[in-house]
Amino acid sequence: MNEDASKLLPVTSSTPPDFPDDQRELFREVLLVMNAGDTPYAVSGAFALQQHTGIWRFTKDLDLFLTAESVQAALRHLRQHGYECEVSDPVWLAKARRDDFFVDLITGMSNGAIAVDDSWIERSQPAEIIGVETRVLRAEELLASKLFVTRRERFDGADIAHIIHGTQGKMDWDRIQAIVGEHWEILLWALILFRYVYPAHTDYVPFALWSDLLTRYMQLVSKPDPDARFRGSLIDEKMFAIDVNEWGMDDVLSEHRERLLKTSRKNRPLQVFEEFEPPEV
């Protein structure tokens, strides 16, 4: 990596970033618009990370988590207030923007493995962001939201380690396991990274959880399943593209995304958001 590229990467610090006035005002206005529209949501991203860990980093985006059922109303309300809106990916992401700054409306993970439901928003906790009373994801949902950010160009393992460290592990681990479900090996992977980084704080993760996950893992390792499906595309579809496209392995990513799309089509499909007319100026 050259020096110019490395300067673009976020650096962790407890020092608040110096957001430009226009960016700060946009974030503030969006939160006020969302509050006025009475659309259930919770702030995630850099602001939620700061709430749970004390870590600040500069961001050009304001990340809002909400259910797929709520996105339509949120986009309509934002357009009425002059924001340009688009659906970037019908599985998980819509955007509202003004000038060079974006607001991401997120309904789940890009691979379709985890989706936001009402409980994520109901469990969110009060917070003040840029002078606006709002809510942020709880630590459990924030951690879960980062488990599949495992791409070559972006990896949120350090964020997960910092969430566990920042909360001293005082989280509802049953809740995290319920969200993760069949993808518990990804949780174990993140926990092992945490243990490697913070070996003196292994006890931040309950011993019973270590025992359960490692026992399950050793059972899988001791009795390999020759019919177990390839899942690399859920980690990084580009890095594992050759496995699917040339070696004929399972495309689990497409299956997950299609399953989520079918669910969305039954319940206010995300595709219809693109049919909104632009706001009058």
C-alpha positions in Angstrom: 0.0 0.0 0.0 1.4 3.4 -1.0 1.7 6.3 1.5 -1.2 8.2 -0.1 -3.6 5.3 0.1 -2.6 4.6 3.8 -3.5 8.2 4.7 -7.1 7.5 3.6 -7.6 4.7 6.1 -9.4 5.6 9.3 -7.2 6.0 12.4 -8.7 5.2 15.9 -8.6 8.0 18.4 -10.6 9.5 21.3 -10.3 12.9 19.7 -13.6 14.0 18.1 -13.3 14.7 14.4 -13.5 18.2 13.1 -16.6 17.8 10.9 -17.1 20.6 8.3 -19.9 22.9 9.2 -22.0 21.8 6.2 -21.6 18.1 7.0 -22.5 18.6 10.7 -25.5 20.6 9.7 -26.7 17.9 7.2 -26.3 15.2 9.8 -28.2 17.3 12.3 -31.0 18.1 9.9 -31.4 14.5 8.8 -31.8 13.4 12.4 -34.4 16.1 13.0 -36.3 15.1 9.8 -36.2 11.5 10.9 -37.5 12.4 14.3 -40.2 14.5 12.9 -41.3 11.8 10.5 -41.8 9.4 13.3 -40.0 6.6 11.4 -38.5 4.1 13.8 -34.7 4.0 13.3 -31.4 3.8 15.2 -28.0 5.4 14.5 -25.1 3.0 13.8 -21.7 3.5 12.2 -19.1 5.8 13.6 -21.5 7.5 16.0 -22.7 4.3 17.6 -19.1 3.0 17.8 -18.2 6.1 19.7 -21.0 5.7 22.2 -19.9 2.1 23.1 -16.1 2.4 22.9 -15.1 6.1 23.1 -13.5 5.8 19.7 -13.9 8.6 17.2 -13.1 8.5 13.5 -14.1 10.8 10.7 -17.0 9.6 8.5 -18.7 11.1 5.5 -21.7 9.0 6.0 -24.4 8.9 8.6 -25.6 5.3 9.1 -29.2 4.7 10.1 -30.6 1.3 10.7 -34.3 0.6 10.1 -36.5 -2.2 9.0 -37.2 -2.8 5.3 -40.8 -2.0 6.0 -39.8 1.5 7.3 -37.5 2.5 4.4 -40.2 3.6 2.0 -41.7 6.1 4.5 -38.2 7.4 5.4 -37.2 8.0 1.8 -40.4 9.7 1.0 -40.0 12.0 4.0 -36.4 12.8 3.2 -37.3 13.6 -0.5 -40.0 16.0 0.7 -37.1 17.8 2.5 -35.0 18.1 -0.6 -32.7 15.1 -0.4 -31.8 13.1 -3.4 -32.7 9.5 -2.7 -31.8 6.2 -4.4 -31.8 2.5 -3.7 -28.3 1.3 -4.0 -29.1 -2.3 -3.3 -32.6 -3.6 -2.8 -31.4 -6.2 -0.3 -30.0 -3.9 2.3 -29.1 -0.3 1.3 -30.8 3.0 0.3 -29.1 6.4 0.3 -30.1 10.0 0.8 -27.6 12.7 -0.2 -27.0 16.3 -0.5 -23.8 17.7 -2.0 -20.9 15.4 -1.1 -22.4 13.9 2.0 -24.5 10.7 2.3 -27.0 9.2 4.7 -27.1 5.4 4.5 -30.4 3.7 5.3 -29.4 0.1 6.2 -31.8 -2.8 6.6 -29.4 -5.6 7.1 -26.1 -7.2 5.9 -25.2 -7.0 2.2 -24.9 -10.7 1.9 -28.5 -11.2 3.2 -27.4 -13.4 6.1 -28.7 -11.0 8.8 -31.7 -8.6 8.5 -32.8 -5.8 10.8 -36.1 -6.4 12.4 -38.2 -4.4 14.8 -36.4 -5.7 17.9 -33.2 -3.9 16.7 -34.9 -0.6 16.8 -36.9 -1.3 20.0 -33.8 -2.2 21.9 -31.8 0.9 20.8 -30.7 3.2 23.5 -31.0 7.0 23.9 -28.1 9.2 22.8 -27.3 12.7 21.7 -25.7 13.0 18.3 -24.6 16.5 17.1 -26.9 18.1 19.6 -30.0 16.0 18.5 -31.7 13.6 20.9 -31.8 10.3 19.1 -31.1 6.6 19.6 -28.1 4.3 18.7 -27.9 0.6 18.3 -27.2 -1.3 21.4 -23.8 -3.0 21.6 -25.2 -6.4 20.8 -26.8 -5.3 17.5 -23.8 -3.1 16.6 -21.5 -6.1 17.1 -23.7 -8.4 15.0 -23.9 -5.7 12.2 -20.1 -5.9 11.8 -19.6 -9.7 11.8 -19.8 -10.0 8.0 -17.8 -6.9 7.2 -15.0 -9.1 6.2 -14.0 -8.0 2.7 -10.4 -7.5 1.5 -10.9 -3.7 1.4 -12.8 -3.4 4.7 -12.7 -5.5 7.8 -14.5 -4.6 11.0 -12.8 -7.1 13.3 -11.1 -4.3 15.2 -14.4 -2.6 15.8 -15.8 -5.9 17.2 -12.8 -6.3 19.5 -13.2 -2.7 20.6 -16.9 -3.2 21.4 -16.2 -6.2 23.6 -13.4 -4.3 25.3 -15.4 -1.1 25.6 -18.3 -2.8 27.2 -16.1 -5.2 29.2 -18.2 -8.0 27.7 -21.2 -6.9 29.7 -23.6 -7.7 26.9 -26.5 -10.0 26.3 -24.6 -12.8 24.6 -27.7 -14.9 24.2 -29.1 -12.0 22.1 -26.0 -12.0 20.0 -26.2 -15.7 19.4 -29.8 -15.4 18.5 -29.1 -12.8 15.8 -26.1 -14.8 14.4 -28.0 -18.1 14.4 -26.4 -20.6 11.9 -23.5 -18.3 11.4 -22.1 -18.9 14.9 -18.6 -19.8 13.5 -18.2 -16.2 12.3 -18.9 -15.1 15.9 -16.3 -17.5 17.2 -13.8 -16.2 14.6 -14.4 -12.7 15.9 -14.1 -13.8 19.5 -10.8 -15.6 18.8 -9.5 -12.3 17.3 -10.6 -10.5 20.4 -8.8 -13.0 22.6 -5.6 -12.6 20.5 -5.7 -8.8 20.8 -6.7 -8.6 24.4 -5.4 -11.9 26.1 -5.6 -10.3 29.5 -9.4 -9.8 29.1 -10.4 -13.3 27.9 -13.0 -13.3 30.7 -14.9 -10.5 29.0 -16.4 -13.3 27.0 -18.2 -15.7 29.3 -16.4 -19.0 29.8 -19.7 -20.9 29.1 -19.8 -19.2 25.7 -16.2 -20.1 24.9 -16.9 -23.7 25.9 -20.1 -24.0 23.9 -18.7 -22.5 20.7 -15.4 -24.3 20.8 -17.1 -27.6 21.6 -19.4 -27.3 18.7 -16.5 -26.3 16.5 -14.4 -29.3 17.5 -17.3 -31.6 16.8 -17.4 -30.2 13.3 -13.7 -30.5 12.8 -13.6 -34.1 14.2 -16.3 -35.2 11.8 -15.9 -33.3 8.5 -19.0 -33.3 6.4 -18.1 -34.1 2.7 -21.4 -32.6 1.6 -21.0 -29.3 3.6 -21.6 -26.3 1.3 -19.0 -23.7 0.2 -19.7 -20.4 1.9 -16.8 -18.2 0.8 -19.0 -15.8 -1.1 -20.7 -14.7 2.2 -17.3 -13.5 3.3 -16.1 -11.7 0.1 -17.9 -12.4 -3.2 -15.0 -10.9 -5.2 -12.1 -12.7 -3.5 -14.0 -16.0 -3.7 -15.5 -15.4 -7.2 -13.3 -18.0 -8.9 -14.7 -20.7 -6.6 -18.2 -20.0 -7.8 -17.6 -18.8 -11.4 -14.9 -21.3 -12.5 -14.7 -24.1 -10.0 -18.5 -24.7 -9.8 -18.9 -24.3 -6.1 -22.2 -23.2 -4.4 -23.3 -19.6 -4.7 -24.7 -19.3 -1.2 -24.6 -15.5 -1.4 -27.1 -15.3 -4.3 -29.4 -17.7 -2.4 -29.3 -15.6 0.7 -30.0 -12.4 -1.2 -32.8 -13.9 -3.3 -34.5 -15.3 -0.2 -34.4 -11.9 1.5 -35.6 -10.2 -1.7 -38.6 -12.6 -1.8 -39.4 -11.6 1.7 -39.1 -7.9 0.9 -41.4 -8.2 -2.2 -44.1 -9.5 0.1 -43.7 -6.6 2.5 -43.3 -3.2 0.8 -40.6 -4.2 -1.7 -37.5 -1.9 -1.8 -37.7 -1.7 -5.5 -40.7 0.6 -5.4 -38.6 3.3 -3.7 -37.0 4.1 -7.0 -40.3 5.1 -8.5 -40.6 8.2 -6.3 -40.6 11.5 -8.1 -37.7 13.9 -7.3 -38.6 16.7 -4.9 -39.8 20.0 -6.3 -37.3 22.9 -6.1 
